[in-house]
Amino acid sequence: MEVLEARRMMQQYGLKSAIFVSSPVHMRRIKLIADTIFHEGSVRIVFVPIRVEQASQDLFDMTLADYTRMGKEYVKIIWFLMYSPFWST
C-alpha cells in the first residue's frame, strides 16, 4: 500500500525519483514490489538499507532467528508473486 501511495504522490507532484529506506532484510521484497509498481521506467528509484541493522553475508554465521526472518521474507515474496497478477496498478 505504501508503494502505491508513493507512486500516487509522485504522479501528483511530478516527481521523478524516490529513495526507499528499510531494513536490509526487507530490501529484496521492497525492490520487487517497487519494480512492479514503477514499471514505466521514467522514475529513478534507489534502495538504501538502514545502517543500524547489518545483514549477515555468510550463511554459516546466521542464527536460527536470522533463518526464520529470512524464511518469512521469502514467504511474503512468494505471496506477492502469486497475487500480483490480480492487482490493477
PyMOL commands that set and color helices and strands:
alter all, ss='L'
color gray80, all
select helices_A, chain A and resi 2-13+24-37+59-61+64-86
alter helices_A, ss='H'
color red, helices_A
select strands_A, chain A and resi 17-22+44-49
alter strands_A, ss='S'
color yellow, strands_A
deselect
rebuild
show_as cartoon
